[in-house]
């Protein structure tokens, strides 16, 4: 097999790896568990990276020696590259590639979604973070404080708001919401008391709680007003982060491309509409667009630069075709 770049998108719940050659062909893919070294033990992060890397190389029917570069973007690497060396060292233990580079997940999300020199991206999965870059190359992170200090608009935040709304209605302290029935069903529990016992008694992992954001979205789709309001507020919180990034980067009077990535946006218009409306209300010249590519392709773009490969339109077209087939 010809040389490949391993592009890795590592989040708080899952890790994705693609093996991509110099023509833009995706030769293999693999996945693993969480790779946020702030929230997961290093042995868990290493195992997640190893599963994803070995899976990608195996499906490519190649060898580790075929890897010329590993480019990672992981949750937990800070805006000043805090944690960068930790992730690079873990990757080097798995594959002794000549070039290994790591950055934050918000950086690869930007490069995948925007595919340009400036703009802002809202990244909302298990956690949330906003990342923007100005035409001069200045960058700004907004949010990314984790589930205790922030993560507004994230799946975890949406799930917690949904859980609280269900509890309030169960007590009679809050208005009716279908969540009082749908959340126990999602957790295979008989009632809301059992939900509390499961969350506290089993010390339910953050990513498992965040998965309940899908239940909130499902309730909103069938007309649950409380769930729809939770998603509306989440969209507006993410938009607030975007507008702060635009302001702090001095792009208020520019036509700024704004995009979005992460599982939260799978809720579609329930969150996209309030998100876009709030951004455009503050900065009408901004343009809210779907991401051009997923974050993992942003990792490939940075890896290609590290390896000295030229990103061509033909290469991007090949990548897009391969992604459609996956």
PLY file of the C-alpha trace (Angstrom):
ply
format ascii 1.0
element vertex 326
property float x
property float y
property float z
element edge 325
property int vertex1
property int vertex2
end_header
0.00 0.00 0.00
1.22 3.51 -0.75
1.86 5.93 2.09
-1.15 7.21 4.00
-1.94 9.91 6.52
-3.93 8.83 9.56
-6.45 11.58 10.32
-7.97 11.31 13.79
-10.93 13.11 15.36
-11.00 12.35 19.08
-13.92 13.42 21.25
-15.31 12.87 24.70
-17.26 9.81 23.57
-15.75 8.38 20.39
-12.56 8.51 18.34
-12.57 8.27 14.53
-9.57 7.50 12.33
-9.31 7.55 8.52
-6.35 6.34 6.45
-6.13 8.62 3.40
-3.61 8.45 0.57
-2.14 11.23 -1.58
-4.96 10.98 -4.15
-7.62 11.60 -1.51
-8.79 7.99 -1.46
-9.97 6.86 1.95
-8.26 3.50 2.23
-9.44 2.50 5.70
-11.37 3.60 8.78
-11.41 2.73 12.45
-13.06 3.85 15.66
-12.44 3.79 19.38
-13.74 5.15 22.66
-13.11 8.54 24.30
-9.79 10.32 23.81
-10.20 13.43 25.95
-7.20 13.07 28.25
-8.64 15.58 30.72
-11.72 13.47 31.43
-10.51 9.92 30.74
-7.50 8.05 32.20
-4.50 7.97 29.87
-4.74 4.19 29.52
-8.30 4.62 28.23
-7.20 7.34 25.80
-4.33 5.16 24.56
-6.67 2.20 24.07
-9.13 4.39 22.15
-6.40 5.69 19.85
-4.99 2.20 19.39
-8.39 0.75 18.46
-9.05 3.53 15.95
-5.57 3.41 14.39
-5.36 -0.37 14.13
-8.89 -0.47 12.72
-8.03 2.04 10.00
-4.78 0.30 9.03
-6.42 -3.14 9.05
-9.34 -2.11 6.83
-6.83 -0.45 4.49
-5.07 -3.84 4.31
-1.83 -2.08 5.10
0.91 -1.99 7.72
1.85 0.55 10.36
4.99 1.25 8.33
2.74 2.62 5.55
1.81 5.57 7.78
3.82 8.69 6.92
2.00 11.07 9.23
-0.55 11.02 12.05
-2.66 14.14 12.46
-4.88 14.26 15.53
-7.46 16.69 16.83
-8.68 15.74 20.29
-10.92 17.22 22.94
-8.80 18.22 25.90
-6.01 19.98 24.00
-6.33 23.62 25.01
-6.16 26.86 23.01
-2.48 27.24 23.90
-1.72 23.62 22.92
-1.95 22.36 26.51
-1.90 18.56 26.32
-0.52 18.46 22.77
2.62 16.54 23.74
0.64 14.03 25.80
-1.47 13.02 22.80
1.48 13.03 20.40
3.47 10.77 22.74
0.56 8.33 23.04
0.24 8.18 19.25
4.00 7.67 18.90
3.81 4.66 21.22
1.30 3.08 18.83
2.83 4.08 15.48
6.44 5.30 15.16
5.50 7.56 12.26
7.99 10.14 11.03
5.54 12.98 11.57
2.96 13.23 14.34
1.01 16.39 15.09
-1.86 17.04 17.48
-4.17 19.98 18.08
-7.57 20.63 19.63
-10.75 19.14 18.20
-12.06 22.65 17.63
-9.14 23.38 15.27
-9.74 20.37 13.02
-13.48 21.11 13.08
-12.71 24.59 11.74
-10.44 23.37 8.95
-12.94 20.72 7.88
-16.06 22.85 8.02
-14.76 26.14 6.62
-11.99 25.07 4.21
-10.90 28.70 4.11
-8.74 31.23 5.88
-11.34 32.77 8.19
-14.65 32.02 9.84
-16.21 30.60 12.99
-17.36 27.07 13.82
-19.63 25.90 16.63
-18.66 22.41 17.77
-21.38 20.79 19.88
-21.14 17.12 20.71
-20.85 15.66 24.21
-19.27 19.02 25.11
-19.21 22.32 23.25
-16.66 24.86 22.06
-16.58 27.71 19.55
-13.49 28.40 17.46
-12.84 31.26 15.08
-9.99 32.46 12.87
-9.59 35.95 11.39
-8.17 36.73 7.91
-4.90 37.71 9.60
-4.63 34.26 11.19
-5.55 35.29 14.74
-7.65 32.65 16.50
-10.10 32.71 19.38
-11.70 29.93 21.42
-14.96 30.60 23.25
-16.30 28.06 25.72
-14.83 24.60 26.01
-14.88 24.82 29.80
-16.20 21.31 30.37
-19.48 20.11 31.83
-18.98 21.64 35.29
-18.03 25.18 34.24
-19.74 25.40 30.87
-20.46 23.28 27.79
-23.60 25.32 27.15
-25.51 24.01 24.15
-23.78 20.63 24.29
-25.50 17.26 24.31
-24.68 16.95 28.01
-26.21 20.36 28.73
-29.35 19.51 26.73
-29.67 16.17 28.51
-29.29 17.72 31.97
-31.92 20.35 31.16
-34.22 17.57 29.97
-33.62 15.47 33.08
-34.39 18.43 35.31
-37.55 19.29 33.39
-38.77 15.72 33.82
-38.04 15.80 37.55
-39.85 19.12 37.97
-42.96 17.79 36.27
-42.79 14.52 38.23
-42.89 16.57 41.45
-45.59 18.93 40.24
-43.17 21.87 40.27
-43.05 22.28 36.52
-45.25 22.08 33.42
-46.06 18.86 31.61
-43.36 17.32 29.45
-43.28 14.02 27.61
-39.76 13.59 28.99
-41.22 12.27 32.25
-42.12 9.13 30.28
-39.59 9.15 27.44
-36.46 9.40 29.61
-37.33 6.33 31.73
-38.09 4.45 28.50
-34.73 5.46 27.01
-32.94 4.15 30.11
-35.11 1.03 30.35
-36.42 2.19 33.73
-39.97 1.87 35.06
-40.35 5.44 36.35
-38.51 8.65 37.19
-37.48 7.48 40.65
-35.60 4.63 38.97
-33.95 7.16 36.64
-32.49 8.99 39.65
-31.30 5.74 41.20
-29.55 4.76 37.97
-27.86 8.13 37.50
-26.60 8.42 41.07
-26.29 4.79 42.09
-24.28 3.76 39.04
-22.37 7.05 38.78
-23.64 7.24 35.20
-20.85 8.30 32.78
-21.05 11.76 31.28
-21.30 10.41 27.73
-24.25 8.18 28.70
-26.06 11.16 30.17
-25.26 13.21 27.05
-26.88 10.51 24.90
-30.24 11.53 26.40
-30.06 14.69 24.27
-31.45 12.48 21.51
-34.49 11.79 23.70
-35.02 15.52 24.21
-34.85 16.03 20.43
-37.28 13.15 19.85
-39.74 14.70 22.31
-39.44 18.08 20.60
-40.19 16.49 17.22
-43.54 15.16 18.51
-44.57 18.53 19.87
-43.19 18.65 23.41
-42.95 22.37 24.13
-40.49 22.03 27.01
-38.06 20.00 24.89
-38.35 22.43 21.99
-37.55 25.28 24.37
-34.47 23.45 25.67
-33.18 23.07 22.11
-33.98 26.69 21.31
-31.95 27.89 24.28
-29.10 25.55 23.32
-29.02 27.00 19.81
-28.96 30.54 21.18
-26.16 29.70 23.63
-24.03 28.35 20.79
-24.84 31.42 18.71
-23.74 33.65 21.59
-20.32 31.98 21.53
-20.11 32.52 17.78
-20.95 36.22 18.04
-18.37 36.69 20.79
-15.71 35.08 18.57
-16.68 37.35 15.66
-16.45 40.42 17.89
-13.18 39.48 19.56
-11.55 38.74 16.20
-12.61 42.10 14.79
-14.81 40.59 12.07
-18.03 42.48 12.90
-18.16 44.24 9.52
-17.02 41.28 7.42
-18.91 38.61 5.53
-18.01 35.85 7.95
-18.68 32.18 7.14
-20.17 30.42 10.16
-20.56 26.66 10.32
-21.41 23.95 12.81
-20.40 20.39 13.63
-21.22 17.78 16.24
-24.05 15.44 17.18
-26.22 18.21 18.67
-26.85 19.57 15.17
-28.34 16.22 14.16
-31.53 17.66 15.70
-31.85 19.69 12.50
-34.02 22.80 12.36
-34.97 22.47 16.03
-31.53 23.79 16.90
-30.25 25.16 13.57
-33.02 27.72 13.21
-32.54 29.44 16.60
-28.77 29.16 16.15
-28.75 30.83 12.73
-31.36 33.44 13.66
-29.41 34.54 16.73
-26.13 34.79 14.78
-27.71 36.80 11.95
-29.63 39.06 14.32
-26.31 40.22 15.77
-24.23 40.11 12.57
-26.43 40.22 9.43
-23.41 39.98 7.11
-22.47 36.57 8.48
-23.41 33.48 6.47
-24.44 30.29 8.26
-23.51 27.29 6.11
-23.39 23.50 6.54
-19.88 22.14 7.11
-17.98 21.39 3.90
-16.32 18.37 5.48
-16.37 16.63 8.85
-13.73 17.41 11.46
-11.69 14.30 10.66
-11.01 15.74 7.20
-9.80 18.90 8.88
-7.26 16.69 10.63
-6.24 15.32 7.23
-5.78 18.85 5.84
-3.42 19.70 8.71
-1.64 16.36 8.30
-1.17 16.95 4.58
0.45 20.29 5.35
2.75 18.58 7.86
3.67 15.90 5.31
4.26 18.38 2.49
1.29 17.19 0.42
-0.63 19.70 -1.70
-4.40 19.75 -1.21
-5.94 19.88 -4.68
-9.58 20.16 -5.81
-9.26 16.64 -7.25
-8.12 15.31 -3.88
-11.07 16.95 -2.10
-13.48 15.56 -4.69
-12.06 12.07 -4.12
-12.48 12.45 -0.36
-16.07 13.62 -0.78
-16.92 10.64 -3.00
-15.34 8.23 -0.51
-17.27 9.78 2.38
-20.55 9.39 0.50
-19.84 5.68 0.09
-19.14 5.13 3.78
0 1
1 2
2 3
3 4
4 5
5 6
6 7
7 8
8 9
9 10
10 11
11 12
12 13
13 14
14 15
15 16
16 17
17 18
18 19
19 20
20 21
21 22
22 23
23 24
24 25
25 26
26 27
27 28
28 29
29 30
30 31
31 32
32 33
33 34
34 35
35 36
36 37
37 38
38 39
39 40
40 41
41 42
42 43
43 44
44 45
45 46
46 47
47 48
48 49
49 50
50 51
51 52
52 53
53 54
54 55
55 56
56 57
57 58
58 59
59 60
60 61
61 62
62 63
63 64
64 65
65 66
66 67
67 68
68 69
69 70
70 71
71 72
72 73
73 74
74 75
75 76
76 77
77 78
78 79
79 80
80 81
81 82
82 83
83 84
84 85
85 86
86 87
87 88
88 89
89 90
90 91
91 92
92 93
93 94
94 95
95 96
96 97
97 98
98 99
99 100
100 101
101 102
102 103
103 104
104 105
105 106
106 107
107 108
108 109
109 110
110 111
111 112
112 113
113 114
114 115
115 116
116 117
117 118
118 119
119 120
120 121
121 122
122 123
123 124
124 125
125 126
126 127
127 128
128 129
129 130
130 131
131 132
132 133
133 134
134 135
135 136
136 137
137 138
138 139
139 140
140 141
141 142
142 143
143 144
144 145
145 146
146 147
147 148
148 149
149 150
150 151
151 152
152 153
153 154
154 155
155 156
156 157
157 158
158 159
159 160
160 161
161 162
162 163
163 164
164 165
165 166
166 167
167 168
168 169
169 170
170 171
171 172
172 173
173 174
174 175
175 176
176 177
177 178
178 179
179 180
180 181
181 182
182 183
183 184
184 185
185 186
186 187
187 188
188 189
189 190
190 191
191 192
192 193
193 194
194 195
195 196
196 197
197 198
198 199
199 200
200 201
201 202
202 203
203 204
204 205
205 206
206 207
207 208
208 209
209 210
210 211
211 212
212 213
213 214
214 215
215 216
216 217
217 218
218 219
219 220
220 221
221 222
222 223
223 224
224 225
225 226
226 227
227 228
228 229
229 230
230 231
231 232
232 233
233 234
234 235
235 236
236 237
237 238
238 239
239 240
240 241
241 242
242 243
243 244
244 245
245 246
246 247
247 248
248 249
249 250
250 251
251 252
252 253
253 254
254 255
255 256
256 257
257 258
258 259
259 260
260 261
261 262
262 263
263 264
264 265
265 266
266 267
267 268
268 269
269 270
270 271
271 272
272 273
273 274
274 275
275 276
276 277
277 278
278 279
279 280
280 281
281 282
282 283
283 284
284 285
285 286
286 287
287 288
288 289
289 290
290 291
291 292
292 293
293 294
294 295
295 296
296 297
297 298
298 299
299 300
300 301
301 302
302 303
303 304
304 305
305 306
306 307
307 308
308 309
309 310
310 311
311 312
312 313
313 314
314 315
315 316
316 317
317 318
318 319
319 320
320 321
321 322
322 323
323 324
324 325
